[in-house]
Amino acid sequence: MLSARNQFKGIVKSVSLGGVMAEVVITVGPLEFVSAITRTSVESLGLKAGDEVRAVVKSTEVLIDK
């Protein structure tokens, strides 16, 4: 269970993998959230375009949960 109050259900628009980091773009209605997370996290979650996820916003971070 995540404790952050600002959670937004959305759809993964794109995942761009780098050597260590990845950029994940999530659409939430007309909005887009962009998050830089580790490549390991993307692979662990099995994130790909079209997946339904939650963007979890806490302070200056955007976490992704599936």
mmCIF file as Biopython writes it, N, C-alpha, C and O atoms, coordinates in Angstrom:
data_model
#
loop_
_atom_site.group_PDB
_atom_site.id
_atom_site.type_symbol
_atom_site.label_atom_id
_atom_site.label_alt_id
_atom_site.label_comp_id
_atom_site.label_asym_id
_atom_site.label_entity_id
_atom_site.label_seq_id
_atom_site.pdbx_PDB_ins_code
_atom_site.Cartn_x
_atom_site.Cartn_y
_atom_site.Cartn_z
_atom_site.occupancy
_atom_site.B_iso_or_equiv
_atom_site.auth_seq_id
_atom_site.auth_asym_id
_atom_site.pdbx_PDB_model_num
ATOM 1   N N  . MET A ? 1  ? 0.855  -1.174 0.000   1.0 0.0 1  A 1 
ATOM 2   C CA . MET A ? 1  ? 0.000  0.000  0.000   1.0 0.0 1  A 1 
ATOM 3   C C  . MET A ? 1  ? 0.895  1.229  0.000   1.0 0.0 1  A 1 
ATOM 4   O O  . MET A ? 1  ? 1.814  1.342  0.811   1.0 0.0 1  A 1 
ATOM 5   N N  . LEU A ? 2  ? 0.621  2.139  -0.909  1.0 0.0 2  A 1 
ATOM 6   C CA . LEU A ? 2  ? 1.382  3.380  -0.996  1.0 0.0 2  A 1 
ATOM 7   C C  . LEU A ? 2  ? 0.721  4.443  -0.126  1.0 0.0 2  A 1 
ATOM 8   O O  . LEU A ? 2  ? -0.505 4.498  -0.028  1.0 0.0 2  A 1 
ATOM 9   N N  . SER A ? 3  ? 1.532  5.285  0.501   1.0 0.0 3  A 1 
ATOM 10  C CA . SER A ? 3  ? 0.985  6.270  1.426   1.0 0.0 3  A 1 
ATOM 11  C C  . SER A ? 3  ? 0.729  7.640  0.804   1.0 0.0 3  A 1 
ATOM 12  O O  . SER A ? 3  ? 0.018  8.451  1.397   1.0 0.0 3  A 1 
ATOM 13  N N  . ALA A ? 4  ? 1.281  7.917  -0.359  1.0 0.0 4  A 1 
ATOM 14  C CA . ALA A ? 4  ? 1.103  9.233  -0.971  1.0 0.0 4  A 1 
ATOM 15  C C  . ALA A ? 4  ? -0.360 9.441  -1.347  1.0 0.0 4  A 1 
ATOM 16  O O  . ALA A ? 4  ? -1.006 8.534  -1.871  1.0 0.0 4  A 1 
ATOM 17  N N  . ARG A ? 5  ? -0.879 10.633 -1.080  1.0 0.0 5  A 1 
ATOM 18  C CA . ARG A ? 5  ? -2.294 10.919 -1.366  1.0 0.0 5  A 1 
ATOM 19  C C  . ARG A ? 5  ? -2.555 11.254 -2.822  1.0 0.0 5  A 1 
ATOM 20  O O  . ARG A ? 5  ? -3.659 11.029 -3.317  1.0 0.0 5  A 1 
ATOM 21  N N  . ASN A ? 6  ? -1.577 11.780 -3.505  1.0 0.0 6  A 1 
ATOM 22  C CA . ASN A ? 6  ? -1.759 12.204 -4.894  1.0 0.0 6  A 1 
ATOM 23  C C  . ASN A ? 6  ? -1.432 11.056 -5.842  1.0 0.0 6  A 1 
ATOM 24  O O  . ASN A ? 6  ? -0.298 10.908 -6.297  1.0 0.0 6  A 1 
ATOM 25  N N  . GLN A ? 7  ? -2.450 10.248 -6.129  1.0 0.0 7  A 1 
ATOM 26  C CA . GLN A ? 7  ? -2.294 9.103  -7.026  1.0 0.0 7  A 1 
ATOM 27  C C  . GLN A ? 7  ? -3.235 9.292  -8.212  1.0 0.0 7  A 1 
ATOM 28  O O  . GLN A ? 7  ? -4.413 9.603  -8.041  1.0 0.0 7  A 1 
ATOM 29  N N  . PHE A ? 8  ? -2.699 9.100  -9.414  1.0 0.0 8  A 1 
ATOM 30  C CA . PHE A ? 8  ? -3.463 9.325  -10.639 1.0 0.0 8  A 1 
ATOM 31  C C  . PHE A ? 8  ? -3.387 8.081  -11.511 1.0 0.0 8  A 1 
ATOM 32  O O  . PHE A ? 8  ? -2.300 7.660  -11.905 1.0 0.0 8  A 1 
ATOM 33  N N  . LYS A ? 9  ? -4.546 7.491  -11.813 1.0 0.0 9  A 1 
ATOM 34  C CA . LYS A ? 9  ? -4.572 6.338  -12.714 1.0 0.0 9  A 1 
ATOM 35  C C  . LYS A ? 9  ? -4.398 6.827  -14.141 1.0 0.0 9  A 1 
ATOM 36  O O  . LYS A ? 9  ? -5.041 7.787  -14.566 1.0 0.0 9  A 1 
ATOM 37  N N  . GLY A ? 10 ? -3.525 6.159  -14.871 1.0 0.0 10 A 1 
ATOM 38  C CA . GLY A ? 10 ? -3.267 6.560  -16.240 1.0 0.0 10 A 1 
ATOM 39  C C  . GLY A ? 10 ? -2.777 5.394  -17.078 1.0 0.0 10 A 1 
ATOM 40  O O  . GLY A ? 10 ? -2.754 4.246  -16.633 1.0 0.0 10 A 1 
ATOM 41  N N  . ILE A ? 11 ? -2.389 5.717  -18.294 1.0 0.0 11 A 1 
ATOM 42  C CA . ILE A ? 11 ? -1.910 4.727  -19.266 1.0 0.0 11 A 1 
ATOM 43  C C  . ILE A ? 11 ? -0.492 5.099  -19.691 1.0 0.0 11 A 1 
ATOM 44  O O  . ILE A ? 11 ? -0.204 6.262  -19.972 1.0 0.0 11 A 1 
ATOM 45  N N  . VAL A ? 12 ? 0.393  4.099  -19.735 1.0 0.0 12 A 1 
ATOM 46  C CA . VAL A ? 12 ? 1.757  4.344  -20.202 1.0 0.0 12 A 1 
ATOM 47  C C  . VAL A ? 12 ? 1.705  4.668  -21.690 1.0 0.0 12 A 1 
ATOM 48  O O  . VAL A ? 12 ? 1.231  3.872  -22.500 1.0 0.0 12 A 1 
ATOM 49  N N  . LYS A ? 13 ? 2.201  5.850  -22.031 1.0 0.0 13 A 1 
ATOM 50  C CA . LYS A ? 13 ? 2.260  6.285  -23.431 1.0 0.0 13 A 1 
ATOM 51  C C  . LYS A ? 13 ? 3.539  5.773  -24.086 1.0 0.0 13 A 1 
ATOM 52  O O  . LYS A ? 13 ? 3.522  5.289  -25.218 1.0 0.0 13 A 1 
ATOM 53  N N  . SER A ? 14 ? 4.658  5.888  -23.350 1.0 0.0 14 A 1 
ATOM 54  C CA . SER A ? 14 ? 5.932  5.436  -23.908 1.0 0.0 14 A 1 
ATOM 55  C C  . SER A ? 14 ? 6.922  5.129  -22.800 1.0 0.0 14 A 1 
ATOM 56  O O  . SER A ? 14 ? 6.830  5.653  -21.690 1.0 0.0 14 A 1 
ATOM 57  N N  . VAL A ? 15 ? 7.877  4.262  -23.134 1.0 0.0 15 A 1 
ATOM 58  C CA . VAL A ? 15 ? 8.990  3.924  -22.246 1.0 0.0 15 A 1 
ATOM 59  C C  . VAL A ? 15 ? 10.253 4.016  -23.081 1.0 0.0 15 A 1 
ATOM 60  O O  . VAL A ? 15 ? 10.386 3.310  -24.081 1.0 0.0 15 A 1 
ATOM 61  N N  . SER A ? 16 ? 11.189 4.883  -22.682 1.0 0.0 16 A 1 
ATOM 62  C CA . SER A ? 16 ? 12.470 5.023  -23.379 1.0 0.0 16 A 1 
ATOM 63  C C  . SER A ? 16 ? 13.571 4.543  -22.454 1.0 0.0 16 A 1 
ATOM 64  O O  . SER A ? 16 ? 13.842 5.158  -21.423 1.0 0.0 16 A 1 
ATOM 65  N N  . LEU A ? 17 ? 14.204 3.440  -22.828 1.0 0.0 17 A 1 
ATOM 66  C CA . LEU A ? 17 ? 15.239 2.844  -21.985 1.0 0.0 17 A 1 
ATOM 67  C C  . LEU A ? 17 ? 16.611 3.415  -22.301 1.0 0.0 17 A 1 
ATOM 68  O O  . LEU A ? 17 ? 16.989 3.556  -23.464 1.0 0.0 17 A 1 
ATOM 69  N N  . GLY A ? 18 ? 17.355 3.744  -21.241 1.0 0.0 18 A 1 
ATOM 70  C CA . GLY A ? 18 ? 18.752 4.120  -21.359 1.0 0.0 18 A 1 
ATOM 71  C C  . GLY A ? 18 ? 19.583 3.008  -20.742 1.0 0.0 18 A 1 
ATOM 72  O O  . GLY A ? 18 ? 19.059 1.938  -20.433 1.0 0.0 18 A 1 
ATOM 73  N N  . GLY A ? 19 ? 20.850 3.248  -20.565 1.0 0.0 19 A 1 
ATOM 74  C CA . GLY A ? 19 ? 21.729 2.242  -19.971 1.0 0.0 19 A 1 
ATOM 75  C C  . GLY A ? 19 ? 21.371 1.933  -18.532 1.0 0.0 19 A 1 
ATOM 76  O O  . GLY A ? 19 ? 21.329 0.766  -18.141 1.0 0.0 19 A 1 
ATOM 77  N N  . VAL A ? 20 ? 21.111 2.963  -17.738 1.0 0.0 20 A 1 
ATOM 78  C CA . VAL A ? 20 ? 20.790 2.803  -16.318 1.0 0.0 20 A 1 
ATOM 79  C C  . VAL A ? 20 ? 19.392 3.322  -15.989 1.0 0.0 20 A 1 
ATOM 80  O O  . VAL A ? 20 ? 18.685 2.739  -15.168 1.0 0.0 20 A 1 
ATOM 81  N N  . MET A ? 21 ? 19.000 4.414  -16.631 1.0 0.0 21 A 1 
ATOM 82  C CA . MET A ? 21 ? 17.720 5.060  -16.350 1.0 0.0 21 A 1 
ATOM 83  C C  . MET A ? 21 ? 16.748 4.863  -17.512 1.0 0.0 21 A 1 
ATOM 84  O O  . MET A ? 21 ? 17.128 4.449  -18.608 1.0 0.0 21 A 1 
ATOM 85  N N  . ALA A ? 22 ? 15.483 5.173  -17.236 1.0 0.0 22 A 1 
ATOM 86  C CA . ALA A ? 22 ? 14.445 5.107  -18.264 1.0 0.0 22 A 1 
ATOM 87  C C  . ALA A ? 22 ? 13.509 6.292  -18.077 1.0 0.0 22 A 1 
ATOM 88  O O  . ALA A ? 22 ? 13.343 6.794  -16.966 1.0 0.0 22 A 1 
ATOM 89  N N  . GLU A ? 23 ? 12.897 6.737  -19.178 1.0 0.0 23 A 1 
ATOM 90  C CA . GLU A ? 23 ? 11.891 7.787  -19.122 1.0 0.0 23 A 1 
ATOM 91  C C  . GLU A ? 23 ? 10.546 7.148  -19.433 1.0 0.0 23 A 1 
ATOM 92  O O  . GLU A ? 23 ? 10.378 6.490  -20.459 1.0 0.0 23 A 1 
ATOM 93  N N  . VAL A ? 24 ? 9.588  7.354  -18.528 1.0 0.0 24 A 1 
ATOM 94  C CA . VAL A ? 24 ? 8.250  6.795  -18.696 1.0 0.0 24 A 1 
ATOM 95  C C  . VAL A ? 24 ? 7.271  7.958  -18.815 1.0 0.0 24 A 1 
ATOM 96  O O  . VAL A ? 24 ? 7.245  8.842  -17.958 1.0 0.0 24 A 1 
ATOM 97  N N  . VAL A ? 25 ? 6.470  7.957  -19.871 1.0 0.0 25 A 1 
ATOM 98  C CA . VAL A ? 25 ? 5.446  8.983  -20.074 1.0 0.0 25 A 1 
ATOM 99  C C  . VAL A ? 25 ? 4.090  8.329  -19.853 1.0 0.0 25 A 1 
ATOM 100 O O  . VAL A ? 25 ? 3.767  7.310  -20.463 1.0 0.0 25 A 1 
ATOM 101 N N  . ILE A ? 26 ? 3.292  8.943  -18.958 1.0 0.0 26 A 1 
ATOM 102 C CA . ILE A ? 26 ? 1.966  8.423  -18.615 1.0 0.0 26 A 1 
ATOM 103 C C  . ILE A ? 26 ? 0.935  9.481  -18.948 1.0 0.0 26 A 1 
ATOM 104 O O  . ILE A ? 26 ? 1.112  10.652 -18.614 1.0 0.0 26 A 1 
ATOM 105 N N  . THR A ? 27 ? -0.147 9.075  -19.608 1.0 0.0 27 A 1 
ATOM 106 C CA . THR A ? 27 ? -1.238 10.010 -19.872 1.0 0.0 27 A 1 
ATOM 107 C C  . THR A ? 27 ? -2.332 9.787  -18.836 1.0 0.0 27 A 1 
ATOM 108 O O  . THR A ? 27 ? -2.735 8.660  -18.551 1.0 0.0 27 A 1 
ATOM 109 N N  . VAL A ? 28 ? -2.796 10.905 -18.286 1.0 0.0 28 A 1 
ATOM 110 C CA . VAL A ? 28 ? -3.897 10.916 -17.320 1.0 0.0 28 A 1 
ATOM 111 C C  . VAL A ? 28 ? -4.898 11.922 -17.865 1.0 0.0 28 A 1 
ATOM 112 O O  . VAL A ? 28 ? -4.785 13.124 -17.625 1.0 0.0 28 A 1 
ATOM 113 N N  . GLY A ? 29 ? -5.878 11.415 -18.603 1.0 0.0 29 A 1 
ATOM 114 C CA . GLY A ? 29 ? -6.793 12.325 -19.295 1.0 0.0 29 A 1 
ATOM 115 C C  . GLY A ? 29 ? -5.993 13.188 -20.261 1.0 0.0 29 A 1 
ATOM 116 O O  . GLY A ? 29 ? -5.228 12.664 -21.071 1.0 0.0 29 A 1 
ATOM 117 N N  . PRO A ? 30 ? -6.163 14.520 -20.181 1.0 0.0 30 A 1 
ATOM 118 C CA . PRO A ? 30 ? -5.429 15.400 -21.093 1.0 0.0 30 A 1 
ATOM 119 C C  . PRO A ? 30 ? -3.995 15.710 -20.612 1.0 0.0 30 A 1 
ATOM 120 O O  . PRO A ? 30 ? -3.240 16.386 -21.310 1.0 0.0 30 A 1 
ATOM 121 N N  . LEU A ? 31 ? -3.633 15.220 -19.436 1.0 0.0 31 A 1 
ATOM 122 C CA . LEU A ? 31 ? -2.310 15.505 -18.860 1.0 0.0 31 A 1 
ATOM 123 C C  . LEU A ? 31 ? -1.311 14.408 -19.181 1.0 0.0 31 A 1 
ATOM 124 O O  . LEU A ? 31 ? -1.685 13.262 -19.432 1.0 0.0 31 A 1 
ATOM 125 N N  . GLU A ? 32 ? -0.032 14.775 -19.169 1.0 0.0 32 A 1 
ATOM 126 C CA . GLU A ? 32 ? 1.047  13.797 -19.283 1.0 0.0 32 A 1 
ATOM 127 C C  . GLU A ? 32 ? 1.979  13.945 -18.091 1.0 0.0 32 A 1 
ATOM 128 O O  . GLU A ? 32 ? 2.372  15.053 -17.726 1.0 0.0 32 A 1 
ATOM 129 N N  . PHE A ? 33 ? 2.321  12.834 -17.499 1.0 0.0 33 A 1 
ATOM 130 C CA . PHE A ? 33 ? 3.322  12.786 -16.442 1.0 0.0 33 A 1 
ATOM 131 C C  . PHE A ? 33 ? 4.560  12.147 -17.037 1.0 0.0 33 A 1 
ATOM 132 O O  . PHE A ? 33 ? 4.458  11.140 -17.738 1.0 0.0 33 A 1 
ATOM 133 N N  . VAL A ? 34 ? 5.723  12.709 -16.774 1.0 0.0 34 A 1 
ATOM 134 C CA . VAL A ? 34 ? 6.983  12.140 -17.246 1.0 0.0 34 A 1 
ATOM 135 C C  . VAL A ? 34 ? 7.827  11.830 -16.010 1.0 0.0 34 A 1 
ATOM 136 O O  . VAL A ? 34 ? 8.031  12.686 -15.150 1.0 0.0 34 A 1 
ATOM 137 N N  . SER A ? 35 ? 8.307  10.599 -15.939 1.0 0.0 35 A 1 
ATOM 138 C CA . SER A ? 35 ? 9.093  10.185 -14.782 1.0 0.0 35 A 1 
ATOM 139 C C  . SER A ? 35 ? 10.387 9.515  -15.246 1.0 0.0 35 A 1 
ATOM 140 O O  . SER A ? 35 ? 10.388 8.724  -16.189 1.0 0.0 35 A 1 
ATOM 141 N N  . ALA A ? 36 ? 11.472 9.842  -14.574 1.0 0.0 36 A 1 
ATOM 142 C CA . ALA A ? 36 ? 12.754 9.164  -14.802 1.0 0.0 36 A 1 
ATOM 143 C C  . ALA A ? 36 ? 12.936 8.154  -13.678 1.0 0.0 36 A 1 
ATOM 144 O O  . ALA A ? 36 ? 13.081 8.530  -12.515 1.0 0.0 36 A 1 
ATOM 145 N N  . ILE A ? 37 ? 12.927 6.878  -14.026 1.0 0.0 37 A 1 
ATOM 146 C CA . ILE A ? 37 ? 13.115 5.813  -13.042 1.0 0.0 37 A 1 
ATOM 147 C C  . ILE A ? 37 ? 14.222 4.888  -13.549 1.0 0.0 37 A 1 
ATOM 148 O O  . ILE A ? 37 ? 14.653 4.998  -14.697 1.0 0.0 37 A 1 
ATOM 149 N N  . THR A ? 38 ? 14.671 3.990  -12.698 1.0 0.0 38 A 1 
ATOM 150 C CA . THR A ? 38 ? 15.744 3.098  -13.126 1.0 0.0 38 A 1 
ATOM 151 C C  . THR A ? 38 ? 15.234 2.095  -14.157 1.0 0.0 38 A 1 
ATOM 152 O O  . THR A ? 38 ? 14.063 1.715  -14.158 1.0 0.0 38 A 1 
ATOM 153 N N  . ARG A ? 39 ? 16.126 1.690  -15.011 1.0 0.0 39 A 1 
ATOM 154 C CA . ARG A ? 39 ? 15.800 0.655  -16.005 1.0 0.0 39 A 1 
ATOM 155 C C  . ARG A ? 39 ? 15.386 -0.630 -15.298 1.0 0.0 39 A 1 
ATOM 156 O O  . ARG A ? 39 ? 14.487 -1.337 -15.754 1.0 0.0 39 A 1 
ATOM 157 N N  . THR A ? 40 ? 16.051 -0.928 -14.176 1.0 0.0 40 A 1 
ATOM 158 C CA . THR A ? 40 ? 15.714 -2.119 -13.391 1.0 0.0 40 A 1 
ATOM 159 C C  . THR A ? 40 ? 14.265 -2.074 -12.923 1.0 0.0 40 A 1 
ATOM 160 O O  . THR A ? 40 ? 13.580 -3.096 -12.934 1.0 0.0 40 A 1 
ATOM 161 N N  . SER A ? 41 ? 13.787 -0.890 -12.508 1.0 0.0 41 A 1 
ATOM 162 C CA . SER A ? 41 ? 12.397 -0.751 -12.064 1.0 0.0 41 A 1 
ATOM 163 C C  . SER A ? 41 ? 11.430 -0.983 -13.224 1.0 0.0 41 A 1 
ATOM 164 O O  . SER A ? 41 ? 10.404 -1.640 -13.056 1.0 0.0 41 A 1 
ATOM 165 N N  . VAL A ? 42 ? 11.755 -0.447 -14.392 1.0 0.0 42 A 1 
ATOM 166 C CA . VAL A ? 42 ? 10.909 -0.663 -15.574 1.0 0.0 42 A 1 
ATOM 167 C C  . VAL A ? 42 ? 10.823 -2.152 -15.876 1.0 0.0 42 A 1 
ATOM 168 O O  . VAL A ? 42 ? 9.741  -2.680 -16.132 1.0 0.0 42 A 1 
ATOM 169 N N  . GLU A ? 43 ? 11.961 -2.824 -15.846 1.0 0.0 43 A 1 
ATOM 170 C CA . GLU A ? 43 ? 11.991 -4.252 -16.152 1.0 0.0 43 A 1 
ATOM 171 C C  . GLU A ? 43 ? 11.272 -5.056 -15.082 1.0 0.0 43 A 1 
ATOM 172 O O  . GLU A ? 43 ? 10.561 -6.009 -15.402 1.0 0.0 43 A 1 
ATOM 173 N N  . SER A ? 44 ? 11.443 -4.690 -13.819 1.0 0.0 44 A 1 
ATOM 174 C CA . SER A ? 44 ? 10.771 -5.372 -12.703 1.0 0.0 44 A 1 
ATOM 175 C C  . SER A ? 44 ? 9.255  -5.271 -12.816 1.0 0.0 44 A 1 
ATOM 176 O O  . SER A ? 44 ? 8.541  -6.250 -12.601 1.0 0.0 44 A 1 
ATOM 177 N N  . LEU A ? 45 ? 8.772  -4.077 -13.158 1.0 0.0 45 A 1 
ATOM 178 C CA . LEU A ? 45 ? 7.333  -3.855 -13.304 1.0 0.0 45 A 1 
ATOM 179 C C  . LEU A ? 45 ? 6.808  -4.347 -14.649 1.0 0.0 45 A 1 
ATOM 180 O O  . LEU A ? 45 ? 5.599  -4.480 -14.835 1.0 0.0 45 A 1 
ATOM 181 N N  . GLY A ? 46 ? 7.711  -4.616 -15.580 1.0 0.0 46 A 1 
ATOM 182 C CA . GLY A ? 46 ? 7.304  -5.040 -16.913 1.0 0.0 46 A 1 
ATOM 183 C C  . GLY A ? 46 ? 6.545  -3.944 -17.651 1.0 0.0 46 A 1 
ATOM 184 O O  . GLY A ? 46 ? 5.602  -4.224 -18.392 1.0 0.0 46 A 1 
ATOM 185 N N  . LEU A ? 47 ? 6.963  -2.684 -17.443 1.0 0.0 47 A 1 
ATOM 186 C CA . LEU A ? 47 ? 6.246  -1.553 -18.033 1.0 0.0 47 A 1 
ATOM 187 C C  . LEU A ? 47 ? 6.396  -1.508 -19.543 1.0 0.0 47 A 1 
ATOM 188 O O  . LEU A ? 47 ? 7.484  -1.685 -20.090 1.0 0.0 47 A 1 
ATOM 189 N N  . LYS A ? 48 ? 5.255  -1.263 -20.205 1.0 0.0 48 A 1 
ATOM 190 C CA . LYS A ? 48 ? 5.264  -1.087 -21.660 1.0 0.0 48 A 1 
ATOM 191 C C  . LYS A ? 48 ? 4.099  -0.189 -22.039 1.0 0.0 48 A 1 
ATOM 192 O O  . LYS A ? 48 ? 3.155  -0.027 -21.266 1.0 0.0 48 A 1 
ATOM 193 N N  . ALA A ? 49 ? 4.165  0.389  -23.218 1.0 0.0 49 A 1 
ATOM 194 C CA . ALA A ? 49 ? 3.095  1.263  -23.709 1.0 0.0 49 A 1 
ATOM 195 C C  . ALA A ? 49 ? 1.766  0.530  -23.648 1.0 0.0 49 A 1 
ATOM 196 O O  . ALA A ? 49 ? 1.665  -0.638 -24.022 1.0 0.0 49 A 1 
ATOM 197 N N  . GLY A ? 50 ? 0.736  1.244  -23.165 1.0 0.0 50 A 1 
ATOM 198 C CA . GLY A ? 50 ? -0.601 0.673  -23.061 1.0 0.0 50 A 1 
ATOM 199 C C  . GLY A ? 50 ? -0.948 0.135  -21.691 1.0 0.0 50 A 1 
ATOM 200 O O  . GLY A ? 50 ? -2.119 -0.118 -21.408 1.0 0.0 50 A 1 
ATOM 201 N N  . ASP A ? 51 ? 0.055  -0.047 -20.822 1.0 0.0 51 A 1 
ATOM 202 C CA . ASP A ? 51 ? -0.210 -0.550 -19.469 1.0 0.0 51 A 1 
ATOM 203 C C  . ASP A ? 51 ? -0.975 0.467  -18.641 1.0 0.0 51 A 1 
ATOM 204 O O  . ASP A ? 51 ? -0.728 1.668  -18.746 1.0 0.0 51 A 1 
ATOM 205 N N  . GLU A ? 52 ? -1.905 -0.010 -17.817 1.0 0.0 52 A 1 
ATOM 206 C CA . GLU A ? 52 ? -2.598 0.844  -16.860 1.0 0.0 52 A 1 
ATOM 207 C C  . GLU A ? 52 ? -1.750 0.906  -15.592 1.0 0.0 52 A 1 
ATOM 208 O O  . GLU A ? 52 ? -1.400 -0.129 -15.026 1.0 0.0 52 A 1 
ATOM 209 N N  . VAL A ? 53 ? -1.424 2.105  -15.151 1.0 0.0 53 A 1 
ATOM 210 C CA . VAL A ? 53 ? -0.568 2.308  -13.983 1.0 0.0 53 A 1 
ATOM 211 C C  . VAL A ? 53 ? -1.116 3.452  -13.135 1.0 0.0 53 A 1 
ATOM 212 O O  . VAL A ? 53 ? -2.103 4.092  -13.497 1.0 0.0 53 A 1 
ATOM 213 N N  . ARG A ? 54 ? -0.468 3.696  -12.015 1.0 0.0 54 A 1 
ATOM 214 C CA . ARG A ? 54 ? -0.760 4.862  -11.189 1.0 0.0 54 A 1 
ATOM 215 C C  . ARG A ? 54 ? 0.491  5.722  -11.099 1.0 0.0 54 A 1 
ATOM 216 O O  . ARG A ? 54 ? 1.579  5.224  -10.812 1.0 0.0 54 A 1 
ATOM 217 N N  . ALA A ? 55 ? 0.329  7.005  -11.343 1.0 0.0 55 A 1 
ATOM 218 C CA . ALA A ? 55 ? 1.410  7.964  -11.099 1.0 0.0 55 A 1 
ATOM 219 C C  . ALA A ? 55 ? 1.210  8.444  -9.670  1.0 0.0 55 A 1 
ATOM 220 O O  . ALA A ? 55 ? 0.152  8.973  -9.328  1.0 0.0 55 A 1 
ATOM 221 N N  . VAL A ? 56 ? 2.215  8.259  -8.845  1.0 0.0 56 A 1 
ATOM 222 C CA . VAL A ? 56 ? 2.129  8.629  -7.437  1.0 0.0 56 A 1 
ATOM 223 C C  . VAL A ? 56 ? 3.057  9.821  -7.218  1.0 0.0 56 A 1 
ATOM 224 O O  . VAL A ? 56 ? 4.276  9.709  -7.353  1.0 0.0 56 A 1 
ATOM 225 N N  . VAL A ? 57 ? 2.464  10.959 -6.879  1.0 0.0 57 A 1 
ATOM 226 C CA . VAL A ? 57 ? 3.222  12.198 -6.741  1.0 0.0 57 A 1 
ATOM 227 C C  . VAL A ? 57 ? 3.415  12.493 -5.258  1.0 0.0 57 A 1 
ATOM 228 O O  . VAL A ? 57 ? 2.451  12.647 -4.509  1.0 0.0 57 A 1 
ATOM 229 N N  . LYS A ? 58 ? 4.674  12.567 -4.852  1.0 0.0 58 A 1 
ATOM 230 C CA . LYS A ? 58 ? 5.002  12.873 -3.464  1.0 0.0 58 A 1 
ATOM 231 C C  . LYS A ? 58 ? 6.134  13.891 -3.479  1.0 0.0 58 A 1 
ATOM 232 O O  . LYS A ? 58 ? 7.243  13.589 -3.919  1.0 0.0 58 A 1 
ATOM 233 N N  . SER A ? 59 ? 5.856  15.074 -3.005  1.0 0.0 59 A 1 
ATOM 234 C CA . SER A ? 59 ? 6.839  16.146 -2.953  1.0 0.0 59 A 1 
ATOM 235 C C  . SER A ? 59 ? 7.350  16.438 -4.360  1.0 0.0 59 A 1 
ATOM 236 O O  . SER A ? 59 ? 6.575  16.869 -5.214  1.0 0.0 59 A 1 
ATOM 237 N N  . THR A ? 60 ? 8.630  16.214 -4.618  1.0 0.0 60 A 1 
ATOM 238 C CA . THR A ? 60 ? 9.184  16.494 -5.937  1.0 0.0 60 A 1 
ATOM 239 C C  . THR A ? 60 ? 9.362  15.233 -6.770  1.0 0.0 60 A 1 
ATOM 240 O O  . THR A ? 60 ? 9.989  15.285 -7.828  1.0 0.0 60 A 1 
ATOM 241 N N  . GLU A ? 61 ? 8.825  14.097 -6.320  1.0 0.0 61 A 1 
ATOM 242 C CA . GLU A ? 61 ? 8.993  12.835 -7.021  1.0 0.0 61 A 1 
ATOM 243 C C  . GLU A ? 61 ? 7.705  12.399 -7.677  1.0 0.0 61 A 1 
ATOM 244 O O  . GLU A ? 61 ? 6.616  12.738 -7.215  1.0 0.0 61 A 1 
ATOM 245 N N  . VAL A ? 62 ? 7.830  11.648 -8.752  1.0 0.0 62 A 1 
ATOM 246 C CA . VAL A ? 62 ? 6.707  10.928 -9.332  1.0 0.0 62 A 1 
ATOM 247 C C  . VAL A ? 62 ? 7.102  9.454  -9.326  1.0 0.0 62 A 1 
ATOM 248 O O  . VAL A ? 62 ? 8.018  9.039  -10.036 1.0 0.0 62 A 1 
ATOM 249 N N  . LEU A ? 63 ? 6.399  8.679  -8.518  1.0 0.0 63 A 1 
ATOM 250 C CA . LEU A ? 63 ? 6.630  7.233  -8.453  1.0 0.0 63 A 1 
ATOM 251 C C  . LEU A ? 63 ? 5.626  6.550  -9.356  1.0 0.0 63 A 1 
ATOM 252 O O  . LEU A ? 63 ? 4.568  7.112  -9.640  1.0 0.0 63 A 1 
ATOM 253 N N  . ILE A ? 64 ? 5.941  5.336  -9.816  1.0 0.0 64 A 1 
ATOM 254 C CA . ILE A ? 64 ? 5.031  4.593  -10.671 1.0 0.0 64 A 1 
ATOM 255 C C  . ILE A ? 64 ? 4.739  3.253  -10.020 1.0 0.0 64 A 1 
ATOM 256 O O  . ILE A ? 64 ? 5.641  2.554  -9.559  1.0 0.0 64 A 1 
ATOM 257 N N  . ASP A ? 65 ? 3.455  2.911  -9.993  1.0 0.0 65 A 1 
ATOM 258 C CA . ASP A ? 65 ? 3.022  1.640  -9.423  1.0 0.0 65 A 1 
ATOM 259 C C  . ASP A ? 65 ? 2.125  0.955  -10.434 1.0 0.0 65 A 1 
ATOM 260 O O  . ASP A ? 65 ? 1.358  1.598  -11.151 1.0 0.0 65 A 1 
ATOM 261 N N  . LYS A ? 66 ? 2.235  -0.349 -10.475 1.0 0.0 66 A 1 
ATOM 262 C CA . LYS A ? 66 ? 1.406  -1.111 -11.416 1.0 0.0 66 A 1 
ATOM 263 C C  . LYS A ? 66 ? 0.665  -2.185 -10.673 1.0 0.0 66 A 1 
ATOM 264 O O  . LYS A ? 66 ? -0.092 -2.944 -11.278 1.0 0.0 66 A 1 
#
